[in-house]
Amino acid sequence: MDPAVQSYLYKLYSFLYEECPVYKMPETGFYVVTKYDGLRKILKDTEVFSNSSMVRQGLHGENYKLQQSILTE
């Protein structure tokens, strides 16, 4: 979410693709998956991978507002 990183997004995406195809964002705990095969596996396996766990992890109320403010900075 750093503005310096935001100005070089394509370089960041290239780095993640080559060096870290699955990256956990420390600010949110969300994952960025950059390779097609990994993303395809995630999308097809809804028993293991789901975004519905966000509610169970406490992303509601103040935590949700904090997460939203981080993503919109």
N, CA, C and O atoms as a Maestro MAE file, in Angstrom:
{
 s_m_m2io_version
 :::
 2.0.0
}

f_m_ct {
 s_m_title
 :::
 protein
 m_atom[292] {
  # First column is atom index #
  i_m_mmod_type
  r_m_x_coord
  r_m_y_coord
  r_m_z_coord
  i_m_residue_number
  s_m_chain_name
  s_m_pdb_residue_name
  s_m_pdb_atom_name
  i_m_atomic_number
  :::
  1 25 0.805 -1.200 0.000 1 A "MET " " N  " 7
  2 3 0.000 0.000 0.000 1 A "MET " " CA " 6
  3 2 0.851 1.268 0.000 1 A "MET " " C  " 6
  4 15 0.320 2.378 -0.044 1 A "MET " " O  " 8
  5 25 2.130 1.105 0.047 2 A "ASP " " N  " 7
  6 3 3.058 2.234 0.061 2 A "ASP " " CA " 6
  7 2 2.954 3.000 -1.258 2 A "ASP " " C  " 6
  8 15 3.024 2.382 -2.320 2 A "ASP " " O  " 8
  9 25 2.788 4.326 -1.225 3 A "PRO " " N  " 7
  10 3 2.701 5.104 -2.462 3 A "PRO " " CA " 6
  11 2 3.905 4.906 -3.386 3 A "PRO " " C  " 6
  12 15 3.751 4.933 -4.607 3 A "PRO " " O  " 8
  13 25 5.087 4.711 -2.829 4 A "ALA " " N  " 7
  14 3 6.277 4.472 -3.657 4 A "ALA " " CA " 6
  15 2 6.120 3.175 -4.450 4 A "ALA " " C  " 6
  16 15 6.532 3.098 -5.608 4 A "ALA " " O  " 8
  17 25 5.536 2.178 -3.837 5 A "VAL " " N  " 7
  18 3 5.295 0.902 -4.526 5 A "VAL " " CA " 6
  19 2 4.181 1.073 -5.548 5 A "VAL " " C  " 6
  20 15 4.260 0.526 -6.648 5 A "VAL " " O  " 8
  21 25 3.151 1.822 -5.200 6 A "GLN " " N  " 7
  22 3 2.022 2.019 -6.098 6 A "GLN " " CA " 6
  23 2 2.438 2.635 -7.429 6 A "GLN " " C  " 6
  24 15 1.824 2.361 -8.460 6 A "GLN " " O  " 8
  25 25 3.471 3.460 -7.413 7 A "SER " " N  " 7
  26 3 3.901 4.096 -8.655 7 A "SER " " CA " 6
  27 2 4.689 3.146 -9.557 7 A "SER " " C  " 6
  28 15 4.955 3.475 -10.713 7 A "SER " " O  " 8
  29 25 5.062 1.988 -9.051 8 A "TYR " " N  " 7
  30 3 5.821 1.003 -9.840 8 A "TYR " " CA " 6
  31 2 5.132 -0.355 -9.803 8 A "TYR " " C  " 6
  32 15 5.790 -1.379 -9.617 8 A "TYR " " O  " 8
  33 25 3.827 -0.372 -9.977 9 A "LEU " " N  " 7
  34 3 3.074 -1.611 -9.844 9 A "LEU " " CA " 6
  35 2 3.520 -2.707 -10.801 9 A "LEU " " C  " 6
  36 15 3.607 -3.869 -10.403 9 A "LEU " " O  " 8
  37 25 3.805 -2.364 -12.054 10 A "TYR " " N  " 7
  38 3 4.183 -3.404 -13.008 10 A "TYR " " CA " 6
  39 2 5.510 -4.046 -12.632 10 A "TYR " " C  " 6
  40 15 5.691 -5.248 -12.828 10 A "TYR " " O  " 8
  41 25 6.433 -3.267 -12.097 11 A "LYS " " N  " 7
  42 3 7.688 -3.839 -11.616 11 A "LYS " " CA " 6
  43 2 7.426 -4.749 -10.423 11 A "LYS " " C  " 6
  44 15 8.027 -5.817 -10.305 11 A "LYS " " O  " 8
  45 25 6.529 -4.324 -9.543 12 A "LEU " " N  " 7
  46 3 6.180 -5.152 -8.394 12 A "LEU " " CA " 6
  47 2 5.532 -6.448 -8.856 12 A "LEU " " C  " 6
  48 15 5.910 -7.520 -8.384 12 A "LEU " " O  " 8
  49 25 4.575 -6.377 -9.757 13 A "TYR " " N  " 7
  50 3 3.912 -7.584 -10.258 13 A "TYR " " CA " 6
  51 2 4.919 -8.528 -10.910 13 A "TYR " " C  " 6
  52 15 4.856 -9.742 -10.714 13 A "TYR " " O  " 8
  53 25 5.841 -7.973 -11.678 14 A "SER " " N  " 7
  54 3 6.874 -8.792 -12.316 14 A "SER " " CA " 6
  55 2 7.744 -9.486 -11.277 14 A "SER " " C  " 6
  56 15 8.058 -10.669 -11.406 14 A "SER " " O  " 8
  57 25 8.133 -8.729 -10.235 15 A "PHE " " N  " 7
  58 3 8.937 -9.314 -9.170 15 A "PHE " " CA " 6
  59 2 8.173 -10.433 -8.468 15 A "PHE " " C  " 6
  60 15 8.715 -11.518 -8.256 15 A "PHE " " O  " 8
  61 25 6.917 -10.173 -8.108 16 A "LEU " " N  " 7
  62 3 6.125 -11.199 -7.439 16 A "LEU " " CA " 6
  63 2 5.966 -12.432 -8.319 16 A "LEU " " C  " 6
  64 15 6.071 -13.559 -7.836 16 A "LEU " " O  " 8
  65 25 5.716 -12.226 -9.588 17 A "TYR " " N  " 7
  66 3 5.539 -13.340 -10.514 17 A "TYR " " CA " 6
  67 2 6.789 -14.216 -10.553 17 A "TYR " " C  " 6
  68 15 6.697 -15.443 -10.523 17 A "TYR " " O  " 8
  69 25 7.948 -13.581 -10.619 18 A "GLU " " N  " 7
  70 3 9.196 -14.328 -10.732 18 A "GLU " " CA " 6
  71 2 9.708 -14.867 -9.402 18 A "GLU " " C  " 6
  72 15 10.202 -15.993 -9.340 18 A "GLU " " O  " 8
  73 25 9.597 -14.079 -8.343 19 A "GLU " " N  " 7
  74 3 10.272 -14.413 -7.091 19 A "GLU " " CA " 6
  75 2 9.350 -14.904 -5.971 19 A "GLU " " C  " 6
  76 15 9.787 -15.635 -5.082 19 A "GLU " " O  " 8
  77 25 8.097 -14.510 -6.014 20 A "CYS " " N  " 7
  78 3 7.193 -14.825 -4.897 20 A "CYS " " CA " 6
  79 2 5.769 -14.950 -5.432 20 A "CYS " " C  " 6
  80 15 4.948 -14.059 -5.215 20 A "CYS " " O  " 8
  81 25 5.467 -16.050 -6.132 21 A "PRO " " N  " 7
  82 3 4.163 -16.152 -6.792 21 A "PRO " " CA " 6
  83 2 2.963 -16.186 -5.844 21 A "PRO " " C  " 6
  84 15 1.834 -15.950 -6.274 21 A "PRO " " O  " 8
  85 25 3.192 -16.475 -4.563 22 A "VAL " " N  " 7
  86 3 2.131 -16.375 -3.558 22 A "VAL " " CA " 6
  87 2 2.672 -15.476 -2.451 22 A "VAL " " C  " 6
  88 15 3.631 -15.825 -1.762 22 A "VAL " " O  " 8
  89 25 2.043 -14.317 -2.293 23 A "TYR " " N  " 7
  90 3 2.534 -13.315 -1.346 23 A "TYR " " CA " 6
  91 2 1.415 -12.928 -0.398 23 A "TYR " " C  " 6
  92 15 0.308 -12.608 -0.830 23 A "TYR " " O  " 8
  93 25 1.706 -12.958 0.898 24 A "LYS " " N  " 7
  94 3 0.723 -12.535 1.904 24 A "LYS " " CA " 6
  95 2 0.988 -11.079 2.263 24 A "LYS " " C  " 6
  96 15 2.073 -10.729 2.729 24 A "LYS " " O  " 8
  97 25 -0.019 -10.237 2.041 25 A "MET " " N  " 7
  98 3 0.111 -8.811 2.353 25 A "MET " " CA " 6
  99 2 0.085 -8.623 3.863 25 A "MET " " C  " 6
  100 15 -0.907 -8.977 4.501 25 A "MET " " O  " 8
  101 25 1.148 -8.073 4.457 26 A "PRO " " N  " 7
  102 3 1.179 -7.936 5.915 26 A "PRO " " CA " 6
  103 2 0.115 -6.984 6.461 26 A "PRO " " C  " 6
  104 15 -0.330 -7.144 7.597 26 A "PRO " " O  " 8
  105 25 -0.293 -6.001 5.665 27 A "GLU " " N  " 7
  106 3 -1.281 -5.020 6.141 27 A "GLU " " CA " 6
  107 2 -2.664 -5.632 6.306 27 A "GLU " " C  " 6
  108 15 -3.418 -5.228 7.192 27 A "GLU " " O  " 8
  109 25 -3.005 -6.597 5.467 28 A "THR " " N  " 7
  110 3 -4.368 -7.132 5.460 28 A "THR " " CA " 6
  111 2 -4.448 -8.624 5.745 28 A "THR " " C  " 6
  112 15 -5.501 -9.122 6.141 28 A "THR " " O  " 8
  113 25 -3.351 -9.337 5.549 29 A "GLY " " N  " 7
  114 3 -3.393 -10.793 5.674 29 A "GLY " " CA " 6
  115 2 -3.924 -11.467 4.423 29 A "GLY " " C  " 6
  116 15 -4.048 -12.691 4.384 29 A "GLY " " O  " 8
  117 25 -4.241 -10.682 3.395 30 A "PHE " " N  " 7
  118 3 -4.727 -11.235 2.132 30 A "PHE " " CA " 6
  119 2 -3.546 -11.751 1.319 30 A "PHE " " C  " 6
  120 15 -2.404 -11.331 1.510 30 A "PHE " " O  " 8
  121 25 -3.847 -12.661 0.416 31 A "TYR " " N  " 7
  122 3 -2.819 -13.238 -0.442 31 A "TYR " " CA " 6
  123 2 -2.937 -12.696 -1.863 31 A "TYR " " C  " 6
  124 15 -4.036 -12.467 -2.367 31 A "TYR " " O  " 8
  125 25 -1.792 -12.498 -2.492 32 A "VAL " " N  " 7
  126 3 -1.713 -12.151 -3.909 32 A "VAL " " CA " 6
  127 2 -1.108 -13.363 -4.604 32 A "VAL " " C  " 6
  128 15 -0.015 -13.807 -4.253 32 A "VAL " " O  " 8
  129 25 -1.822 -13.893 -5.590 33 A "VAL " " N  " 7
  130 3 -1.350 -15.055 -6.348 33 A "VAL " " CA " 6
  131 2 -1.135 -14.598 -7.778 33 A "VAL " " C  " 6
  132 15 -2.060 -14.096 -8.415 33 A "VAL " " O  " 8
  133 25 0.085 -14.768 -8.292 34 A "THR " " N  " 7
  134 3 0.424 -14.187 -9.582 34 A "THR " " CA " 6
  135 2 0.548 -15.181 -10.730 34 A "THR " " C  " 6
  136 15 0.650 -14.769 -11.886 34 A "THR " " O  " 8
  137 25 0.543 -16.468 -10.444 35 A "LYS " " N  " 7
  138 3 0.712 -17.452 -11.523 35 A "LYS " " CA " 6
  139 2 -0.613 -18.128 -11.833 35 A "LYS " " C  " 6
  140 15 -1.390 -18.459 -10.938 35 A "LYS " " O  " 8
  141 25 -0.849 -18.323 -13.113 36 A "TYR " " N  " 7
  142 3 -2.108 -18.875 -13.602 36 A "TYR " " CA " 6
  143 2 -2.438 -20.217 -12.960 36 A "TYR " " C  " 6
  144 15 -3.555 -20.411 -12.480 36 A "TYR " " O  " 8
  145 25 -1.486 -21.143 -12.944 37 A "ASP " " N  " 7
  146 3 -1.762 -22.483 -12.413 37 A "ASP " " CA " 6
  147 2 -2.165 -22.437 -10.941 37 A "ASP " " C  " 6
  148 15 -3.086 -23.142 -10.529 37 A "ASP " " O  " 8
  149 25 -1.486 -21.619 -10.152 38 A "GLY " " N  " 7
  150 3 -1.833 -21.492 -8.746 38 A "GLY " " CA " 6
  151 2 -3.210 -20.883 -8.554 38 A "GLY " " C  " 6
  152 15 -3.997 -21.349 -7.729 38 A "GLY " " O  " 8
  153 25 -3.495 -19.849 -9.316 39 A "LEU " " N  " 7
  154 3 -4.796 -19.197 -9.216 39 A "LEU " " CA " 6
  155 2 -5.915 -20.127 -9.663 39 A "LEU " " C  " 6
  156 15 -6.982 -20.167 -9.051 39 A "LEU " " O  " 8
  157 25 -5.667 -20.866 -10.726 40 A "ARG " " N  " 7
  158 3 -6.662 -21.815 -11.220 40 A "ARG " " CA " 6
  159 2 -6.986 -22.869 -10.154 40 A "ARG " " C  " 6
  160 15 -8.149 -23.206 -9.934 40 A "ARG " " O  " 8
  161 25 -5.941 -23.381 -9.499 41 A "LYS " " N  " 7
  162 3 -6.149 -24.370 -8.441 41 A "LYS " " CA " 6
  163 2 -6.985 -23.785 -7.304 41 A "LYS " " C  " 6
  164 15 -7.900 -24.433 -6.795 41 A "LYS " " O  " 8
  165 25 -6.663 -22.569 -6.917 42 A "ILE " " N  " 7
  166 3 -7.400 -21.905 -5.841 42 A "ILE " " CA " 6
  167 2 -8.867 -21.718 -6.218 42 A "ILE " " C  " 6
  168 15 -9.757 -22.005 -5.418 42 A "ILE " " O  " 8
  169 25 -9.114 -21.245 -7.415 43 A "LEU " " N  " 7
  170 3 -10.489 -20.981 -7.836 43 A "LEU " " CA " 6
  171 2 -11.324 -22.246 -7.950 43 A "LEU " " C  " 6
  172 15 -12.536 -22.210 -7.740 43 A "LEU " " O  " 8
  173 25 -10.689 -23.364 -8.281 44 A "LYS " " N  " 7
  174 3 -11.419 -24.616 -8.453 44 A "LYS " " CA " 6
  175 2 -11.650 -25.361 -7.134 44 A "LYS " " C  " 6
  176 15 -12.588 -26.152 -7.036 44 A "LYS " " O  " 8
  177 25 -10.825 -25.128 -6.136 45 A "ASP " " N  " 7
  178 3 -10.921 -25.871 -4.874 45 A "ASP " " CA " 6
  179 2 -11.596 -25.024 -3.805 45 A "ASP " " C  " 6
  180 15 -10.935 -24.460 -2.933 45 A "ASP " " O  " 8
  181 25 -12.914 -24.942 -3.882 46 A "THR " " N  " 7
  182 3 -13.657 -24.098 -2.949 46 A "THR " " CA " 6
  183 2 -13.795 -24.718 -1.563 46 A "THR " " C  " 6
  184 15 -14.238 -24.046 -0.631 46 A "THR " " O  " 8
  185 25 -13.427 -25.978 -1.413 47 A "GLU " " N  " 7
  186 3 -13.442 -26.601 -0.089 47 A "GLU " " CA " 6
  187 2 -12.289 -26.076 0.766 47 A "GLU " " C  " 6
  188 15 -12.435 -25.902 1.976 47 A "GLU " " O  " 8
  189 25 -11.156 -25.826 0.137 48 A "VAL " " N  " 7
  190 3 -9.962 -25.377 0.856 48 A "VAL " " CA " 6
  191 2 -9.834 -23.861 0.830 48 A "VAL " " C  " 6
  192 15 -9.485 -23.246 1.838 48 A "VAL " " O  " 8
  193 25 -10.116 -23.259 -0.322 49 A "PHE " " N  " 7
  194 3 -9.900 -21.825 -0.510 49 A "PHE " " CA " 6
  195 2 -11.240 -21.109 -0.616 49 A "PHE " " C  " 6
  196 15 -12.087 -21.469 -1.434 49 A "PHE " " O  " 8
  197 25 -11.420 -20.090 0.221 50 A "SER " " N  " 7
  198 3 -12.674 -19.351 0.210 50 A "SER " " CA " 6
  199 2 -12.463 -17.968 0.802 50 A "SER " " C  " 6
  200 15 -11.610 -17.790 1.671 50 A "SER " " O  " 8
  201 25 -13.221 -16.999 0.346 51 A "ASN " " N  " 7
  202 3 -13.163 -15.679 0.962 51 A "ASN " " CA " 6
  203 2 -14.206 -15.544 2.068 51 A "ASN " " C  " 6
  204 15 -14.262 -14.511 2.735 51 A "ASN " " O  " 8
  205 25 -15.025 -16.563 2.271 52 A "SER " " N  " 7
  206 3 -16.032 -16.479 3.332 52 A "SER " " CA " 6
  207 2 -15.398 -16.532 4.713 52 A "SER " " C  " 6
  208 15 -16.057 -16.207 5.701 52 A "SER " " O  " 8
  209 25 -14.143 -16.932 4.806 53 A "SER " " N  " 7
  210 3 -13.473 -16.982 6.102 53 A "SER " " CA " 6
  211 2 -13.191 -15.583 6.641 53 A "SER " " C  " 6
  212 15 -12.861 -15.436 7.818 53 A "SER " " O  " 8
  213 25 -13.314 -14.550 5.801 54 A "MET " " N  " 7
  214 3 -13.065 -13.182 6.261 54 A "MET " " CA " 6
  215 2 -13.959 -12.841 7.447 54 A "MET " " C  " 6
  216 15 -13.512 -12.176 8.381 54 A "MET " " O  " 8
  217 25 -15.201 -13.280 7.425 55 A "VAL " " N  " 7
  218 3 -16.103 -12.983 8.527 55 A "VAL " " CA " 6
  219 2 -15.647 -13.739 9.772 55 A "VAL " " C  " 6
  220 15 -15.642 -13.176 10.867 55 A "VAL " " O  " 8
  221 25 -15.266 -15.001 9.621 56 A "ARG " " N  " 7
  222 3 -14.801 -15.785 10.765 56 A "ARG " " CA " 6
  223 2 -13.515 -15.217 11.340 56 A "ARG " " C  " 6
  224 15 -13.268 -15.356 12.538 56 A "ARG " " O  " 8
  225 25 -12.684 -14.576 10.515 57 A "GLN " " N  " 7
  226 3 -11.425 -14.007 10.971 57 A "GLN " " CA " 6
  227 2 -11.619 -12.636 11.610 57 A "GLN " " C  " 6
  228 15 -10.648 -12.026 12.060 57 A "GLN " " O  " 8
  229 25 -12.823 -12.153 11.656 58 A "GLY " " N  " 7
  230 3 -13.076 -10.900 12.350 58 A "GLY " " CA " 6
  231 2 -13.060 -9.669 11.470 58 A "GLY " " C  " 6
  232 15 -12.927 -8.561 11.988 58 A "GLY " " O  " 8
  233 25 -13.189 -9.815 10.152 59 A "LEU " " N  " 7
  234 3 -13.214 -8.643 9.291 59 A "LEU " " CA " 6
  235 2 -14.637 -8.095 9.199 59 A "LEU " " C  " 6
  236 15 -15.304 -8.190 8.169 59 A "LEU " " O  " 8
  237 25 -15.062 -7.531 10.293 60 A "HIS " " N  " 7
  238 3 -16.351 -6.861 10.348 60 A "HIS " " CA " 6
  239 2 -16.218 -5.736 11.369 60 A "HIS " " C  " 6
  240 15 -15.256 -5.706 12.136 60 A "HIS " " O  " 8
  241 25 -17.140 -4.849 11.385 61 A "GLY " " N  " 7
  242 3 -17.081 -3.727 12.318 61 A "GLY " " CA " 6
  243 2 -15.826 -2.894 12.126 61 A "GLY " " C  " 6
  244 15 -15.487 -2.519 11.004 61 A "GLY " " O  " 8
  245 25 -15.140 -2.608 13.220 62 A "GLU " " N  " 7
  246 3 -13.944 -1.763 13.169 62 A "GLU " " CA " 6
  247 2 -12.820 -2.408 12.366 62 A "GLU " " C  " 6
  248 15 -12.091 -1.711 11.661 62 A "GLU " " O  " 8
  249 25 -12.669 -3.734 12.462 63 A "ASN " " N  " 7
  250 3 -11.624 -4.415 11.691 63 A "ASN " " CA " 6
  251 2 -11.875 -4.272 10.188 63 A "ASN " " C  " 6
  252 15 -10.940 -4.080 9.412 63 A "ASN " " O  " 8
  253 25 -13.132 -4.367 9.788 64 A "TYR " " N  " 7
  254 3 -13.474 -4.199 8.379 64 A "TYR " " CA " 6
  255 2 -13.167 -2.773 7.923 64 A "TYR " " C  " 6
  256 15 -12.630 -2.568 6.834 64 A "TYR " " O  " 8
  257 25 -13.508 -1.797 8.751 65 A "LYS " " N  " 7
  258 3 -13.230 -0.399 8.412 65 A "LYS " " CA " 6
  259 2 -11.723 -0.162 8.266 65 A "LYS " " C  " 6
  260 15 -11.291 0.546 7.357 65 A "LYS " " O  " 8
  261 25 -10.928 -0.752 9.157 66 A "LEU " " N  " 7
  262 3 -9.477 -0.622 9.073 66 A "LEU " " CA " 6
  263 2 -8.962 -1.237 7.782 66 A "LEU " " C  " 6
  264 15 -8.143 -0.637 7.087 66 A "LEU " " O  " 8
  265 25 -9.438 -2.426 7.462 67 A "GLN " " N  " 7
  266 3 -9.016 -3.098 6.225 67 A "GLN " " CA " 6
  267 2 -9.373 -2.254 5.007 67 A "GLN " " C  " 6
  268 15 -8.566 -2.123 4.087 67 A "GLN " " O  " 8
  269 25 -10.560 -1.689 4.993 68 A "GLN " " N  " 7
  270 3 -10.978 -0.856 3.872 68 A "GLN " " CA " 6
  271 2 -10.138 0.404 3.761 68 A "GLN " " C  " 6
  272 15 -9.811 0.832 2.653 68 A "GLN " " O  " 8
  273 25 -9.783 1.006 4.888 69 A "SER " " N  " 7
  274 3 -8.958 2.221 4.848 69 A "SER " " CA " 6
  275 2 -7.556 1.914 4.329 69 A "SER " " C  " 6
  276 15 -6.962 2.733 3.628 69 A "SER " " O  " 8
  277 25 -7.025 0.738 4.669 70 A "ILE " " N  " 7
  278 3 -5.706 0.345 4.165 70 A "ILE " " CA " 6
  279 2 -5.764 0.182 2.653 70 A "ILE " " C  " 6
  280 15 -4.869 0.638 1.942 70 A "ILE " " O  " 8
  281 25 -6.807 -0.463 2.164 71 A "LEU " " N  " 7
  282 3 -6.909 -0.728 0.721 71 A "LEU " " CA " 6
  283 2 -7.214 0.513 -0.098 71 A "LEU " " C  " 6
  284 15 -6.952 0.527 -1.301 71 A "LEU " " O  " 8
  285 25 -7.758 1.550 0.511 72 A "THR " " N  " 7
  286 3 -8.098 2.753 -0.258 72 A "THR " " CA " 6
  287 2 -7.068 3.859 -0.104 72 A "THR " " C  " 6
  288 15 -7.229 4.918 -0.711 72 A "THR " " O  " 8
  289 25 -6.026 3.660 0.674 73 A "GLU " " N  " 7
  290 3 -4.993 4.701 0.844 73 A "GLU " " CA " 6
  291 2 -4.201 4.882 -0.422 73 A "GLU " " C  " 6
  292 15 -3.292 5.710 -0.469 73 A "GLU " " O  " 8
  :::
 }
 m_bond[291] {
  # First column is bond index #
  i_m_from
  i_m_to
  i_m_order
  :::
  1 1 2 1
  2 2 3 1
  3 3 4 2
  4 3 5 1
  5 5 6 1
  6 6 7 1
  7 7 8 2
  8 7 9 1
  9 9 10 1
  10 10 11 1
  11 11 12 2
  12 11 13 1
  13 13 14 1
  14 14 15 1
  15 15 16 2
  16 15 17 1
  17 17 18 1
  18 18 19 1
  19 19 20 2
  20 19 21 1
  21 21 22 1
  22 22 23 1
  23 23 24 2
  24 23 25 1
  25 25 26 1
  26 26 27 1
  27 27 28 2
  28 27 29 1
  29 29 30 1
  30 30 31 1
  31 31 32 2
  32 31 33 1
  33 33 34 1
  34 34 35 1
  35 35 36 2
  36 35 37 1
  37 37 38 1
  38 38 39 1
  39 39 40 2
  40 39 41 1
  41 41 42 1
  42 42 43 1
  43 43 44 2
  44 43 45 1
  45 45 46 1
  46 46 47 1
  47 47 48 2
  48 47 49 1
  49 49 50 1
  50 50 51 1
  51 51 52 2
  52 51 53 1
  53 53 54 1
  54 54 55 1
  55 55 56 2
  56 55 57 1
  57 57 58 1
  58 58 59 1
  59 59 60 2
  60 59 61 1
  61 61 62 1
  62 62 63 1
  63 63 64 2
  64 63 65 1
  65 65 66 1
  66 66 67 1
  67 67 68 2
  68 67 69 1
  69 69 70 1
  70 70 71 1
  71 71 72 2
  72 71 73 1
  73 73 74 1
  74 74 75 1
  75 75 76 2
  76 75 77 1
  77 77 78 1
  78 78 79 1
  79 79 80 2
  80 79 81 1
  81 81 82 1
  82 82 83 1
  83 83 84 2
  84 83 85 1
  85 85 86 1
  86 86 87 1
  87 87 88 2
  88 87 89 1
  89 89 90 1
  90 90 91 1
  91 91 92 2
  92 91 93 1
  93 93 94 1
  94 94 95 1
  95 95 96 2
  96 95 97 1
  97 97 98 1
  98 98 99 1
  99 99 100 2
  100 99 101 1
  101 101 102 1
  102 102 103 1
  103 103 104 2
  104 103 105 1
  105 105 106 1
  106 106 107 1
  107 107 108 2
  108 107 109 1
  109 109 110 1
  110 110 111 1
  111 111 112 2
  112 111 113 1
  113 113 114 1
  114 114 115 1
  115 115 116 2
  116 115 117 1
  117 117 118 1
  118 118 119 1
  119 119 120 2
  120 119 121 1
  121 121 122 1
  122 122 123 1
  123 123 124 2
  124 123 125 1
  125 125 126 1
  126 126 127 1
  127 127 128 2
  128 127 129 1
  129 129 130 1
  130 130 131 1
  131 131 132 2
  132 131 133 1
  133 133 134 1
  134 134 135 1
  135 135 136 2
  136 135 137 1
  137 137 138 1
  138 138 139 1
  139 139 140 2
  140 139 141 1
  141 141 142 1
  142 142 143 1
  143 143 144 2
  144 143 145 1
  145 145 146 1
  146 146 147 1
  147 147 148 2
  148 147 149 1
  149 149 150 1
  150 150 151 1
  151 151 152 2
  152 151 153 1
  153 153 154 1
  154 154 155 1
  155 155 156 2
  156 155 157 1
  157 157 158 1
  158 158 159 1
  159 159 160 2
  160 159 161 1
  161 161 162 1
  162 162 163 1
  163 163 164 2
  164 163 165 1
  165 165 166 1
  166 166 167 1
  167 167 168 2
  168 167 169 1
  169 169 170 1
  170 170 171 1
  171 171 172 2
  172 171 173 1
  173 173 174 1
  174 174 175 1
  175 175 176 2
  176 175 177 1
  177 177 178 1
  178 178 179 1
  179 179 180 2
  180 179 181 1
  181 181 182 1
  182 182 183 1
  183 183 184 2
  184 183 185 1
  185 185 186 1
  186 186 187 1
  187 187 188 2
  188 187 189 1
  189 189 190 1
  190 190 191 1
  191 191 192 2
  192 191 193 1
  193 193 194 1
  194 194 195 1
  195 195 196 2
  196 195 197 1
  197 197 198 1
  198 198 199 1
  199 199 200 2
  200 199 201 1
  201 201 202 1
  202 202 203 1
  203 203 204 2
  204 203 205 1
  205 205 206 1
  206 206 207 1
  207 207 208 2
  208 207 209 1
  209 209 210 1
  210 210 211 1
  211 211 212 2
  212 211 213 1
  213 213 214 1
  214 214 215 1
  215 215 216 2
  216 215 217 1
  217 217 218 1
  218 218 219 1
  219 219 220 2
  220 219 221 1
  221 221 222 1
  222 222 223 1
  223 223 224 2
  224 223 225 1
  225 225 226 1
  226 226 227 1
  227 227 228 2
  228 227 229 1
  229 229 230 1
  230 230 231 1
  231 231 232 2
  232 231 233 1
  233 233 234 1
  234 234 235 1
  235 235 236 2
  236 235 237 1
  237 237 238 1
  238 238 239 1
  239 239 240 2
  240 239 241 1
  241 241 242 1
  242 242 243 1
  243 243 244 2
  244 243 245 1
  245 245 246 1
  246 246 247 1
  247 247 248 2
  248 247 249 1
  249 249 250 1
  250 250 251 1
  251 251 252 2
  252 251 253 1
  253 253 254 1
  254 254 255 1
  255 255 256 2
  256 255 257 1
  257 257 258 1
  258 258 259 1
  259 259 260 2
  260 259 261 1
  261 261 262 1
  262 262 263 1
  263 263 264 2
  264 263 265 1
  265 265 266 1
  266 266 267 1
  267 267 268 2
  268 267 269 1
  269 269 270 1
  270 270 271 1
  271 271 272 2
  272 271 273 1
  273 273 274 1
  274 274 275 1
  275 275 276 2
  276 275 277 1
  277 277 278 1
  278 278 279 1
  279 279 280 2
  280 279 281 1
  281 281 282 1
  282 282 283 1
  283 283 284 2
  284 283 285 1
  285 285 286 1
  286 286 287 1
  287 287 288 2
  288 287 289 1
  289 289 290 1
  290 290 291 1
  291 291 292 2
  :::
 }
}
